[in-house]
Structure formats: C-alpha cells, structure tokens
Amino acid sequence: MRISSAVSLAILAATVMFMGVAPGAAAADSGVKVLTLENFKDVINQKFVLVDFYAPWCGHCQNLEPEYEAAAKMLKEDETIQLAKIDCVAEKEICKSYEVGSYPTLKTFREGVPRDYKGTRKSDGIVSYLKKYAAPLVIILTVETLPAFAESERVVVVAVLPANDPQREEIDKIARYYRDEFIFGVVEEHPDVKAPAVVLYKKFDEGKNILEGEITDAKLVSFVRANYLPTIDEIGATNYAHYMDASIPLAYLFYGTTDQRDKLKEGFEAVVKEWKGKVNFVYLDAQKYGAHAANVGLKEDWPAFAVQDVNTAEKFPLEQNNEPLTVERIKQHISDIVAGIHKAKVKSEAVPESNAENVKIVVAYTYEEIVHDKEKDVLIEYYAPWCGFYKRLAPIFDELGALYKGSNIVVAKLDATANDLPLSVPFSTSGYPTIKFKKAGTKDYIEYNGERTTAAFISFLEKNAVKKVEVKNDTKKEIRDEL
C-alpha cells in the first residue's frame, strides 16, 4: 500500500535520512545483496537467488523489509542461497524487463532463470521455501534414510524405482511442477511396496497413500492432486495458495460461529468424501476472512456455501435466501454445477444508461463490447474508488479522454472492486490504479508504466496505437503524479 501523500513521503524520507540509513538500504550484516545494473546479471547467474523488486515509497515493501532481512540473516551461512533486492525506481529498465507491475514482487533465479516466488512473506516461511527450492529436484534415498525423509515435511512423495528406470523421468517432471508444494525422493527398495510404485506420506488423514504399477505423467498427477491436501481443512493465509494451485474446484463453507460449522459438519464431511479428488473442500472462518465472500459471489450472511473454479475464477454461490443452509442443498448444488445446470455468477455494476463522459465507463457486462472492440484502441484504467492515486489521476485521465473523444482511441475505466474481468482477459489486477492498453484488432494488452501526465499518455498512444489520431494538447504544464 502506498503512502497517501507526498507530505507523508517527505516526512518519512527526512526521518530515514536523519537516522542515517538510506531508504531500502540493506543493513551491513543482513546478508541482503543490493543489486544494480552493474551487478544484476552476475548475481542472478551465480547461485540460487531470491530477488525483492521494490520501490522505496511502497508501504508493503517497508513491511516486508524486516522479515526479508531476518530471513537473510538466518540463511547467511548457507552458501547455496542468496537474498537480494533491487530498487525499481533507480533501476527501471531491469524491473521493466522482468514485467514487474506491482511492489514488492519476489522472484527466484536459478542460473539466471526467473520464477515467481509463491511462499509466505514471513521470515520463517521464506527460509523454509528457499531451502526446499534450493534442494535437489529429487532426493536419492536409501532404506535407511527413508523414515526420516518421510517425516521431514507435512507432505513428501517417494517413488520406488530401480536406479536406471526410465519412469524416473516422469518423477522429475512432476517434481518440477510441484516443487513449491512439497519435496520428492526416490528409493530403489521399500519395506512395504514393490517397484514400480509411489508413496505419498502426509501428516494428516490416513498418513500415506500408495500408487502401484506403471508410473505415467497423467496417473501421477491425478494421484498427487487427489491426496496431497487434507480431505477437509480450515483455509487461511498459510494454505490458501496450495488450494489455488491444486487445479480442481474449491468449495467453501463459510461459518460465523463454531456452532454453525458443527451443525453441518457430520453430513458435510460425508459429501466431502464423495467428491474427494474432484473437488477440494474447506471451512472458512467468517470472523477472520468474511470479506472473501464477495470474491465468490456471496453476501456476508452466515453460514454460506460457494464453489470456485480456481483455474478460471468462475464462482458458483449457493443462493442465499430464506431457506436454511443444509447438507442436502449443498449436495444438490454441487451436482447441478457438474451437470451444467447452475451457471457461474458474474459480478457487474449496472450498465450505465448514458456513457457520454470523456472517460468511458466499462462494467463486466460491457467489457467485451467496449474493450475488445476490434476497431478501437483502448487505454483502460482499472481502479478502486477509495484509492487516493486513482482520485489524483482522475483529472488527467478526464483531460486525455476529452482529447480522444469520438475517435478510434477510447479512454476508459473499470471499477475493479465491483466488476469481474472476463475469462478471456489474461491477467488480474491487484494494485490500483492499473493502466493497460489494448491494441485494435487484437486482445493483446500492454501495461502502461510511464509517467502519469497528459503529455506522457499522448506520447504512449502515438507510439502504440494502431489507429492514428492527431490531437492538439493545449495544456502546456504537465500535471505530474507525485507518487
């Protein structure tokens, strides 16, 4: 979250300077390497590196900094892992080349190859994630080392295969895919099963699952997806990402009190077992995470139930009416979704009766019509009404819209807190405002990362628009966004 005003930023900068520490500078003994254009390539090609792409004014970056430095200190003696950071205000071109669109962005690099970091932002979580990711892709085990390995993490997967078995290639592929989730090992002999086989050890439910027989990519993926998450669990910050990465629908039972949950628990868990491996189920404590209801199309009225397709973000809320939530209704709701009877819910504001303002208003229902119009170049702002940066940009965007009004270049905006994006849109928005440019005749988007002035926007459109429109900008002064 950005500091709300230039005054606050100035006070912060002055305070930091008074303390004798430059904003974003790593403490001398922290182990965090500061990257610049001069050393960036050398560092990311040397070893396994986690890089924090940050901006000095960013509140989230400031919150991350002590956790990041604590993690670096914990790993300081580990020569296989390096934590680093780069100031994206000072090194714009590097950050742009890695498509950094929000701050902080964390990426791991192994021999120069980037990958998005998917762990937590607490020091212990960062350390655990990096140690797991820095380890060999598949760990070679023996009968003697197997027991300790099986107990080393919440979930581990062990393949039982002879040394030169070609099926080990399948294990390598799946291990690479699931590397963020758990670790893989391979052993030639196992006390309980004969090769070829796979054993998934877990510290919940039945303790382990066994896949026997020929190991193929499809069989292994299906086996892992069906078994690596608990049959049912409480969802929260520590495991949310696991469910999002599981690639099968996620069903939420929201509860306001433990009594509400417990009244449904026995029958609900019977439904869970029926759909195991096809749908993941979780309890969600609405006292902590009730605001998530809006993301799946529900009102904050408990108990409630919804299913979300984690691949497409489509949501299927169970209607909240005067009828009480029962296990029977939940069961029928899931069956109707699978049968195609229950359609996904789209969150959208009402279509404006008049849309004649300088900046065209886009809602979910009109997105395809306006933004994906083949004849139009579209510069669109995705905003949150409460965002101070959106409010400061509004007069500039309005001026820009007036200059292009009635032409084949459309200046538009969408309230991202009140409207879903179509499935055809290849991104999601998390920082506001986010500004994208969609070229005429395509559904390809370019993120705008330039200065937020009328002149800068005009220059960008002149360079990128398919439809060439000459405008006369009489505004001589540049109203710069002092972010």
C-alpha positions, -999 to +999 in steps of 0.1 A: +000+000+000+015+033-010+019+063+014-011+085+009+006+118+003+037+135-009+039+152+025+040+118+043+066+106+020+088+136+025+085+133+063+094+096+061+124+103+038+136+130+062+132+107+092+152+080+075+179+104+064+181+117+099+186+082+112+215+078+087+200+050+067+191+053+030+155+041+022+157+005+011+193+001+020+202-033+035+218-034+069+255-042+066+252-075+084+218-086+070+231-107+041+208-090+016+227-081-015+218-047-032+215-051-069+222-025-096+226-026-134+263-033-128+260-065-108+225-078-115+234-103-142+264-116-123+244-122-091+214-140-106+237-163-126+259-173-097+236-193-075+200-198-063+188-162-056+156-146-043+152-111-055+129-085-040+118-059-066+107-030-046+100+008-046+112+030-017+077+046-013+058+013-011+043+006+023+041-032+016+078-031+007+086-014+040+065-040+059+084-069+041+119-054+048+124-066+084+111-101+076+133-103+045+164-092+063+157-116+092+154-144+066+187-134+050+204-135+084+190-170+091+205-181+057+237-162+059+258-193+065+241-212+036+263-207+006+238-221-018+212-194-013+214-156-017+187-130-009+189-098-029+169-066-036+167-041-064+152-006-063+128-003-092+127+035-091+165+036-096+167+006-119+135+010-140+148-009-171+157-040-152+123-042-135+105-035-167+124-063-184+110-088-158+075-074-161+073-061-126+039-044-123+034-041-085+056-039-054+070-058-038+075-085-064+096-115-054+113-138-079+137-167-076+165-171-100+184-204-107+213-199-131+195-168-144+161-184-150+133-165-132+104-180-114+077-163-093+081-167-056+049-184-041+058-186-004+048-165+025+063-132+034+073-141+069+110-148+077+104-185+087+083-191+056+108-175+033+136-197+048+115-229+045+105-222+009+140-214-002+156-244+015+130-266-002+135-249-036+173-249-034+175-287-027+179-312-055+148-318-076+145-354-065+165-366-035+181-400-037+171-422-007+181-455+008+161-478+030+179-463+060+173-427+051+136-432+040+120-430+075+135-396+084+127-383+049+090-394+052+087-374+084+106-343+073+077-323+058+039-322+060+038-339+026+065-358+008+064-381-023+086-411-027+089-431-059+100-467-056+120-474-088+153-492-099+183-470-105+181-466-143+143-470-147+131-446-175+100-439-153+122-417-132+118-390-159+081-388-151+090-383-114+114-355-124+086-337-144+061-339-116+087-329-090+095-298-110+058-289-113+050-294-076+083-281-063+066-252-045+043-276-026+065-304-014+096-325-019+102-357-039+125-386-032+133-419-050+144-452-034+152-485-051+136-506-024+108-500+000+098-521+030+060-520+022+056-519-016+073-533-046+086-513-076+072-496-095+052-476-070+047-441-055+041-435-018+027-401-007+034-395+030+014-369+048+009-358+084-029-358+083-059-381+073-047-417+067-010-409+069+000-422+034-014-432+000+001-457-024+000-458-062+012-491-075+020-502-111+033-483-141+040-446-134+028-422-161+026-385-161-013-385-161-016-412-134+009-395-111-006-360-114-041-375-107-028-394-077-010-364-062-039-340-067-063-364-051-042-369-020-018-341-011-044-319+005-065-328+036-099-342+029-112-311+045-093-283+063-096-247+077-084-223+050-062-194+059-031-174+049-008-204+052-026-228+029-047-206+005-020-207-022-020-246-021-057-247-029-053-222-057-026-243-073-044-276-070-062-271-103-095-286-091-126-266-079-126-253-043-158-254-022-161-231+008-183-235+038-184-201+055-193-201+091-199-173+116-197-194+147-183-228+155-219-239+163-229-231+127-200-252+115-206-281+138-243-284+130-233-291+094-200-309+100-210-346+100-232-345+069-209-321+051-179-343+056-198-372+041-203-350+009-166-342+010-156-379+009-180-385-020-162-358-041-126-364-029-101-359-057-127-340-079-134-310-056-115-296-026-134-286+004-126-261+032-141-244+062-137-206+062-140-187+095-161-156+085-150-138+116-115-136+101-120-138+064-156-129+058-147-103+033-137-131+009-174-139+004-177-111-022-149-128-042-171-159-046-204-141-051-218-143-016-233-118+008-219-116+043-246-137+058-236-170+076-235-199+071-230-198+034-216-221+007-199-215-027-177-233-052-149-216-071-132-228-103-096-219-094-084-222-130-109-197-144-120-178-113-156-186-121-178-187-090-209-206-081-225-193-049-254-213-034-284-189-033-288-171+000-325-169+006-349-176+035-342-213+031-317-225+057-283-239+045-284-277+047-262-306+036-289-316+011-288-282-005-250-283-007-250-317-023-276-307-049-257-275-056-225-294-064-244-319-086-261-290-105-227-274-112-212-306-125-243-312-147-241-276-161-274-266-146-260-240-123-242-213-142-213-192-129-222-158-113-207-127-128-202-096-106-210-065-125-223-030-119-254-020-139-248-009-175-248+030-175-279+045-191-257+072-206-220+067-213-211+101-229-185+112-204-149+118-216-138+086-199-160+057-210-173+036-181-168-001-185-186-028-164-183-066-166-214-068-188-199-044-214-162-053-212-161-074-244-182-049-263-161-018-254-126-031-246-124-059-272-139-038-300-117-048-329-120-013-344-108+006-313-075+011-295-084+012-258-065+027-229-082+014-198-077+022-161-086-005-135-093+013-103-107+012-068-130+041-058-113+046-024-078+048-039-061+082-035-039+076-065-070+070-087-085+102-074-054+122-082-052+107-117-089+114-125-085+150-139-056+139-161-075+109-174-105+131-180-084+156-200-070+128-220-104+113-227-117+147-239-088+149-264-096+115-279-134+116-275-153+104-306-122+089-322-110+053-326-089+056-295-110+051-264-100+062-229-119+041-204-121+030-168-134+000-148-141-003-111-121-035-104-137-039-070-172-041-084-167-059-117-153-093-127-129-095-157-139-118-185-121-152-187-105-140-219-085-114-201-050-128-195-043-110-162-058-100-128-054-067-110-041-063-075-026-028-074-046+004-082-048+021-105-035-004-131-034+010-166-035-012-197-035-006-234-054-030-258-045-027-294-072-026-321-078-059-338-063-079-310-069-090-274-033-083-265-025-059-237+004-037-229+009-025-193+014+013-190+043+021-167+051+056-178+047+090-162+011+099-154+008+131-173-013+140-202+017+145-224+032+111-215-001+094-222-003+111-256+032+101-265+025+065-255-006+064-277+011+079-306+038+052-304+015+022-297-020+028-312-030+011-344-055+039-352-035+071-356-053+101-342-038+136-341-047+156-310-038+191-301-028+193-264-031+229-253-022+220-218+014+233-216+020+223-180+024+187-170+004+177-140+028+150-127+016+123-104+039+127-075+038+091-063 
